[in-house]
Amino acid sequence: MKRPRLIGASALLITAAALPLGHRSAAERAAATAAEVELIELARLAGLEGGDDRRSPVPVRLDFEGDPWGEAVVAQAIGDSGVFELRPGPHALVAQFIDGGSALAVQIALERRGWSIRAPQPTRRRVLPAGAAIAAAAGAAAWLRRRSALLGWWIAAVGVQLIAAAWPWPLGFPRPSVDDDILGGPVMTVLRSLANDMRQFEVAIAAGVLALCVVLIAFDHRRSRSQGFMPAIRGLLGVVGAIVFVEGAARIGLAAWVPTVAGLIGSVAAAVAVALFMRARTGIGS
């Protein structure tokens, strides 16, 4: 019984060590996604999105201001955008980049002969994966102790949302409202982009799928009336808790940390630790 706990504790130490080791790589990924969001919004404001797929990328030069390591990240995002291309021309992309340690900000403007187009606010990204890891650890501990996945998800969800709301932004970063912070996060940015790109028939298909899910839930309830609605309600609350946790964790940097080498090692180690502690708690396989 002691051996799984010892291995699990060692795995948790590996995860804890991987968090700071992957910070720089996570910051680079967060900066790349922030620059991508800026370029998409800039293309929309300038009327360069969509339209003819054969349109050549707009030639631009890059005027960069900020921490030097961010210039290569922004330049790569420009090259990958498909809308702009770094080569001589009358247009310039003026990028401002601020690295505040636990957060970063990117703002890109398109300028030509005196006029300028930019989004009203810079794109901000937090780089605080340790906060998400602490919330996840608290949720996992509750899950193991009470043997309730629902309780575990909601403790992790509330914990990560409280950390996102209470953790101070670096000096010089204007504090956004809660609504702006959530809507500007990675998850909501992707969802809003998908919603904007959906045509009417795609919206109808999505609505049909949701309606079908409701019908299937109703049929399942009819087959198990003796259990009442509680299993379905608990399952639904668990899914909502997981979604709330994922949104908050992505917003404070876990989504940028996990794909890094340190993040992959730390995530696997954390999963192994939870599995071993659960085995020790339940006695399965002992």
N, C-alpha and C positions, 0 to 999 in steps of 0.2 A: 504493500500500500504506500510505503514511503517513497519508493523509487519513482512512480509517476509524478508525485508531487515535487520531487527534487528536479526531475527533468522539466516539468512545467515551470518551475521557478527560474530555471536556467534559460528557458525559452523567453520568459518575460524580460529577463535581463538583456537578452539579445535585442528584443524589440525596443527597450528603453535606450540602448546604445545606438540603434539604427535611426532614431528620431533626429538627433542633432547631426549625425553623419550625412543624412540625406537633405539637410536644410538648403544647401546651395542649389542642388539639382531641383528641389521642389520650387525654389524661388525662380529658377530659370523657366520651368514649365508654367508656373503661374504668370510670369511676365509674358511668355509666348501666347498664352490664351487671352491675356488682357490686350495685347497688341492686336491679336486677331479680331477681338470684339470691336476695338477701335476702328480697324480698317473696314470691317463690314458696315459699321454705322456710317463711316465717312463715305463709302461707296454709295450707300443709300441716300445720304444727304446731297451728294454731288450728282445723283442720277446716273450712276455708272453700274448699278447692279442689274442683274437679269438682262433682258434684251437679247441682242444678237450674240450667240456663243462664239461667232467668228471675230468679234471685236478684239483688236489688239490691245494688250495692256498699256496703260497710260505711262509714258516715260516720266520718271521723277528722280530727283536727287534727294538725299536724306540729310537734313540738318538736325543733328542730335544734340540734346542738352541733358546732362544727368550723369549717373554713375556709369563708368566706361563699360562694364561688363554687359550692360543692357543694350548697347548699340548693336552688337552682333545678333542678339535675340530679336530686336525690332527689324533689322535688315533681313533676317531669315523669314520673319513673318510677312514682310513686304513681298519677298520673292515667291512665297507660297500662296499669296492671296489670289493670283490669277487676274487681278484688276490693275495692279500697279507693277512697274518694273523699274529697277534701279539702273538708269542710264541717263546720259545728258538730255536735257529738255527744258522747256520753259516752266515746268511745274516743280514744286518742292514740297516734300513732306517734312514738316517741322515736328519733331518728336520730343516731348518732355518726359523724363523718366526719373522717378524718385524711389530709392530703396530705403525703407525705414526699418529694416530688420524683420519685424513681425508683420509687416505689410508693405505693399508697393503700389505705385500708381503710374499709369501710362496715359498720356493724352497726345493725340496726333492730329495735326491740322494740315489741310491741303491749301497751299498758297501759290498764287501766280499774279505777278504785276499789281500788287497792292491789295488784292482781295483774299479773303481767308475763309475757309469752311472748317468747322470743328464741332464736335458734340458739346452740349452745354456743360457736362461734367466729365472729369477724367474717369477712366475705368480703374477701380481699386480692387486689389486682391490681398487677402490675408495669407500669411505663411506661418500658421500656428498649428501644425499637425499634432503637437503634443497635447493641445487642448482637447482635440477629438479623441485622442488615445486615452486620456484620463476619463472622459465621459464614457467611452466604450468599456473601459475596465470596470467602472462602477456598475454599468449595466450588466456586464458578464458576471460580476460578483453576486449581484442580486438574483440573476438567473440561476446560478449554481446553488445559492443558499436557499432560495425559496422554490426552486424548480419551476419557475414561471417565466416563460419566454415573453409573455405580455408585460410583466413587471420589468423585466430586463430591458426590453426595447424602450419603454417609456422613461425609465431612469436615464438611459443613455441619451434619449431624445431631449428630455428637459435639461439635462446637464450640458449638452453641447450647445443648445440654444441660449442658456444662461451665460455660458462662457463667451459666445459670440456677441451677446448684448453688453456684457459687463467689461470685457477686456478693452483697455484703452487703446485708441489708435495712436500711432507715433506722432510726435510733435510736428506740427505743420500740416497734418492731414485733417481736413474738415470732417467732423463726425457726421455721417449720413443719418437720416431718420431710419427707423426700423424697417419701414416699407421699402425705402430706396435700397437699403442694405440687402434685403431678401430678394427684391426684384433684380438687383444688379449682380447677384451671386451666380456661380457657374451653372447650377441646376436650372434656375428660372430663366437665365439667359438662353440656354438651349431650348427649353420648352417654349419660350416666346418666339424664338426663331422658327421652330417647327410649326407653331400655330400660324405665324405670318405667312409661311410658305405653303400651307395647306389650301388646296382648292376646295370648292363647294362639295364636290362629290367625295373628296377625302374626308371632309368633316362629317358628311352623312355616314360614311363607312365607320368612322370612329364612334359616332353616336349609336349606330347599329350594334357594334361590338359591345358597348357598355350596356345597352338594353338587353342583349343576349345574356350577358353575365348576370344581370338582375333576374332574368327568367330562370336561369339555371340554379341560382341560389334559392329561388322560390320553390322549384321542384325538389331540390335537395331537402328543404325544410319540410315539405309535405311527406317525404319518405321517413323523416325522423322527428315526428311531432312530439314524441315522448320527451325529447331533450329540450324542447322549446327553442327560443331564438338565441340562447346564450352562446352556444358554440359558434354560430355565425357572427354574433356581435363581438365575441372575443377575438375571433380570427380577423375581423375587419379592423378592430382597434389595434391589433398587433401589426397589421400592414401599415396603418396610418402612423404608428409609432416608428416603424422602420423607415418610412418615407421622411418623416420629420428629422430623424437622426441623420439620414444620408444627406438631406439638404443642408443642415447645419454643419456637418462634418466637411462637406465639399466647400462650403463657404469660408471656413477658417483654414483650409489648406490641405486637408487629407487627400482630396482628389489629385492634387499636384504631387503629393509625397509618395503615394502608393505605386505609381508606375516607375519610380526611380529604382535603381539597384538596391539601395538601402531600404526603400519602402517595400519592395517585394520580399526581401529577406525578413524584415520586421513583421510584415503581414503574415507570412507563413509561420514564423515563430509564435506569433500571437494566437493563430488558429490552433497550432499544436498544443500550446499551453492550455487553452480553453478545453480542448478535447481531453487532455490528460487529467485536468482537474475535475472534469465532469465524470470521467471514468473512476477517479478516486472517490468522488462523492457518491456515485450511484452503485459502485462495486461491480459494474459491468466489465467482464473480461478478467477479473481478479481471481 
